[in-house]
Amino acid sequence: MYKHDVKKIGGWMPASKQKQKEWVNGLIKHIQYSNDTQDGEVEFRHEEVAQLKHLIENDMEIYILTNQMIAQGLDYDKEDPVGAPEIKDYKMMLKLIDYILSTAPEYMQPDEKGHSLIGFPINAILDWCMGTPAGFAFFLNEKVNNCFKAILDRWCTFLSSEESLYVLNEGNHGWMCESAIKDINIDDFKHSPEDKHWGFKSWNDFFIRQFKDGKRIIAEPDNPKVIVSACESAPYNISKDVQKSQEFWLKGQPYSLENMMAKDEYVDEFIGGTVYQAFLCATNYHRWHSPVSGVIKKAYLVPGTYYSEIHSIPYDSAGPNNSQGYITHVAARAIIFIESDDPVIGLMCFIAVGMAEVSSCKITVNVGDRINKGEE
């Protein structure tokens, strides 16, 4: 039995499962979804969502999994007083996703139980289905993930446009309100206080805002033996003497070195090494910096899943937050190999793991580039 008031790691979702359910049900009412559309055609504003509907309705295996995971998610009503939101069929689910693609994440005021942010709105819609037996198979399916990549690419286009700036306002749900300013420590970041939207060009521009010069202190920049954090994240786990194919366990979740590195030719270099994993919060700084000084040996993107979480009974109620050991080898990610100036450190691998909506990684270095410790 999951506990619906468990604190979510990273603050991407509400601390209370009840808050998440209320948000989804409120969204259903907002778009005025009617049950009579179940037997008729549903129109979508975004072709990418229509393509997912087409896949569901024309692939029998996926059609069965879709209906099963929604039914299994609703079954949790019987096991927990919080229950599931009022998503009764896949057309309703898709209609909600279609609506989200023309919106930007709003700020939500914290309550007495902690942060109430819905940083993953699509994840919030899918959350009850993700960890079900049928959902586990559905969200690992390559064709399903191809559709979700197209959906998330379309949302990224909106979030990179001026239209997405409407959430940067001083209202209770705006990112310029007093409570949000405190949460994000905006004074630590480059912005224009007098401008309407602090000078940001889009939601994405705001999300990947840059620190002011001198705000990110680098420990012993001239000492090659000192490795620094790649981002402003909280430690999750450290595993030592890791092996290539033998699965090592992280908080009950098995994953292997070669799968994390997508079976790269360099994987043998890391046998016996150390894996350090950390987790970014929703309001963190979302740029990455080199942990060492050295040369970029390889850098590339790995396609993968977007909403797959570890299969547990009944499910990971904070999915995929509590599944981050598992998603390290199945999720979309970026892999960068850096040859350190210090021969004792040698080859280092940095892996940026995409999680749910925040799944696209932008690599800004090229093979052969020399990079200093702490440099973006």
N, C-alpha and C positions, 0 to 999 in steps of 0.2 A: 504493500500500500504506500503510495507516495504521500508526502505531507505538503499540502498546498500553500503553506506559509514559509517554506524553506527559502532562504535568501539565494537569489540567483547570482551565480558567479559573473562578475563583470558589469552588472547593471544594464544589460541589454533588454531585459524583460522585467515586468513588475515583480516586486518581492512577493506579492500575493497572487496566487493562481486565480483567486476570485476576481481580482482587478483585471486580469487578462481576459477572463471570460466576459466580464461586463463590457470591456472595450470592444470585443468581437461582436457581441450582441448589439451594442450601440451602433456599430458600423453597418450591421444588417438592416437595422431600422432606418439608418440614414440614407441608404441607397434604395430604400422602399422596395426591397425584394418581395415578390409575391409568389406564393406557392403554386399559383396557376401556370407559372412559366415552366414548371417541371415537365409538362407534357407538350410544350411548344418550343419554338426556337428562341434562343437567348442571343441578343446582339451584343457584341463587344466593341469597344472603342479601339482596341489594340489587336492587330492581326496575330501577334505572337500568342496571345491567350486563346484566340480562335484555333490556332494550330495545335495547341495542347488539347483542346476539346476534340479536335479531329482525330488526334492520336488515340485518345481515350476511347472514342466511339468506333474506331476502325481497327483496333488491335484487341482481340478478345482477351488475351492474358492481362493486358493493362486495364481493360474495362472491368474485369473481375476484381483485380487488386484494388482499383479505385473505389469500387462500391463496398468491398470488404473492409478497407481501412476506415472509411467513414462510419460504417456500421460498428466496427470494433471500437472506434473512438467514442461513439455514443454509448456503448455498453458500459463505459466507466462511470456513467451516471449512477449505476447500481452499486459501485464500489466506493464512491467518495461523495460527500455532500456537495462539493463544488460542482461536480458533474462536468459536462461538455457544453460548449456554446451551441446555438441553434442552427448549426450547419447540418442540413438534412440530406443533401445530395451534392454531387460534384458540380452541377451547374451553379448552385449557390456559391460554392467554394471559388469557382472560376470568376464569377461576377465580382466577388470581393477583391480578388487579386487584380482584376481589370481596373477597378476603381483606384486601388493603391498606386497604380502606375502613373497616375496624374496628380499625385500628392507627394509632399515631402514630410519626413518625420517631424512631428510636433514635440515640443517640450511638455512634459507632464509633471506637475507639482508633486514632490515627495509627500508621502503620508506618514503616519506614525509607525508603519511597518517597514519603511525604507523607500528606495527609489521606485517610482512608478512608470519609468520611461518605457515606451514601446519602440525600442530601437530597431527591432526586427518585425515590422508589421505583417509581412507575408508569413514569416515564421510563426507569428502569433495566431494566424488563421489556420496554419497547417499543424500546429503543435500537438493537438490531440490525436492526429493520424500518424505522426512521424514514427513513434515508437511501437506501434501495433505490429503484430506479425505480418499483416498484409502491407503495412506502410514500410516495413523494413525492406521488403522485396521491391516495392514500388519506387522508393527513392534511391535504390541502387541501380535501377534500370537505365541503360545508356541513352535510349531514346527519350525517356522522361527527362533526364538531365540535359540533353540537348535542347529540349523545349524550354526548360527553366533558364538555361543560359541565355537564350534569345529573349525571354521575358525580362531577365535582370539587365541585359544590355539595353533594352528599350527603356527601362526605368532609369538606368544610368544616364541615358540621353536627356531625359526630363530633368534629372537632378543636376545636370551640368548646364542647364538653361536658366535664364533670368527668371522664368516663371516660378522656379522653385524657391525663390527668395522670400516668398510671402510668409514663411515661418520665422523669418528674422524680424520680429517685431517685439514691442514691449508689453503685449498682452499676457494673460496668465499662461497661455500655451506657446508663447513666443520665446525664442532663444535669447532675446535681449531683455527679458524681465529680470528682476532683481535676484530671484532664486536661481535662474539659469546662469546668470553672470557668476554667481558664487560657485556653482557646480563646475563650470568649465574654466574658471580663472582667466577670463578673457584678457585681463591686463598683462598676462604673460605672453600673449600672442600678438603678432603684427596685425593691426587693424586700424581703421580710421574712425575714431569715436564720434566725429561730427557728421559722418555720412549716414544716409538713411539705413543702409544695411551693413554698416561698419566697413563699407568699401569692398565687400565680397561680391563676386560676380555670379555666384550660384550656390546652391546648398553644398555641392561637392567641394567647391572652393572653400567654403566655411569648414566643412568636415575635415579637410586635410590642411587646415590653417597651420602656419609656420610659427615657431617660437621667435620671440624677439632675440636679437643678437645677445649672446652671453647667458641666456636662460638655461641652456642645456650644457651643464658643466661636464667636461671630459676628464676622467681620472688619469693622472700621469700620462699626458698625451705623448711624451717622448720616451716612455718605457714600453717596449714592445711585448714585455711579458705580462702586462696588465691588460686583461680582456674586459671590455665594457659592455653594458647592455645595449642591444640593438634598438630598443624602443622603450617607451615609458610603461612597462608592463609589470604585473605582479608574478612572482615565481609560482610555478605550478608543480614542477617536479624535476629532479635530477636523477638520471640513471647512469651508472658507471659500468665499465667493462662490457659494453654492448656487443652483441654478435650479429653476424650478417643475416642469417635466415632464421636462427632460433628466436622464437617470439619471447620478448621480455614484457613483463606485465606492469602496467601503470594504473594504479587505483582500480584494479580488477579488469582492466581493458588490455587485451593482447595486441601488440603490433610489433613489426620487425623493422630493422634498420634498412634493409633493401627496399621494403615497401614505402617507407617514409621518403626515401630518395628516388622513388620511381625506378628502381633497379638500374641506377646510373652506373657507368663504367668505373666511377671513382669510389663506389661503395666499399671496396676492400680496404681502402685507405683508412676507414673509420672503425674497423673491427678492433675491439678493445678500448674504444674511445668513450667519450662522455656525451650524453644528450641532456641539454638544458632546455626546458620548455616553460614558456611564460604566456600570460593571457592579458590581452588589452581590454580595458573597460570602454564603455560606450562614449564617455566624455573625454577619453584620453587623446593625446597627440597621436596622429596616425601617419607618421612618416618613419622611415627606418634608416639607421645609421650603422656604419661598419663597426663591428666589435674590435677589429684589429687594423693595423696598417699593412697593406699588401697589394697584390695584383689579382684582378678578376680573371679566374680561369674558365669559368662557364656560368651562364645565366640564362634561364629559360622558364616558361610557364608550363604547368602540368594540368591538363583538363581533369575534371573529376566530378564528384557529387556536390550538391548544394544543401540538401536537407536530410541527408542520411544521419541517423544517430544509432548508437549502440542498441542492440536488441535486448531489452530487459523487461521484466514483468512487474507491474503492468507497463511502465515505460519511464524513460528519463524525463521527469516533469520539468526539468530546466533545459531540455534539448534545444540545440546541441551543446549547450554550455558544459554539462556534465559528461559529454562524450568526446571531449577534446583530445584525449589520448587516442581514441579510435579514429576520429576524423583526420588525424595527422597523416594517415596513409590512404585515405579514400577521397578527401575533399580536393577541390581545385586549389592550386597553390603555386608559389613561385620559388624556385631553387637557385641559389647563388653560391658558387664555390669561390673562396678567397684563399690565395696562398699567402700566409702570413710572413712578414719579414723575419720573424723569430722561427728558426728551424725546429725548435722544441715544440712549438704549437703546430707548425706545418700547415696542412690543408684544413681549412674550416668550411663548414657548410651552413649557410643561413637559409631557413625555410619559412616563408610567410604563408600561413595557412588561412585560406578563405573560409568564412563561416556564414552560412545562410546568405542574407542579402549583401553582407560585406564580404564579397567573395572575389572581387576583381583586384588583382595586384598589378601595379604598374612598375616595371623595371626601368630604371633610368641610368644604368651603367652598361658598358659593353665589354666583351672579352678583350683582355689586354689592358684595360684601364687600370691606372694606379690610383689607389684610394687610401686616404689617411684615416686613422682611427677617429671615430666620431663624425666623419663626413657622411652626408646623406647619400 
